Amino acid sequence: MYEHFFQCPYCWEEISMLLDTSVRQQTYIEDCEVCCNPIELTPEFQEHELVGFSANDIDQ
């Protein structure tokens, strides 16, 4: 597991999430631990190193 810090696209607070390094690329939804809004997360790993990451709001 890899801990990554990023800014919430809704409340702009810095939050952290644990990411699974065994999956090369994935997209999933996780709620912000501060404001509880859903965030679309897209991490990308190469050889267990984070090479790309995006955290986007979801139009509701």
Steps between C-alpha positions, in 0.01 A plus 500: 500500500611854424383809693439797270411855607291723272253787508124433499340655188200613711625635833870545404617329820807279479401138553678169467394166359661160495547380143551140388831481311427150366250636243677690220214738417155535651214745536267497797282724718591583859335752734706789638573437867438871578193608296367152400460590130582229244838527326597309186854373559727375223842382618754345263798294612807361325706248692317600821594868457227763456546660156160669456211609718181699456225588745191648334161616620191320376221707349189411695 
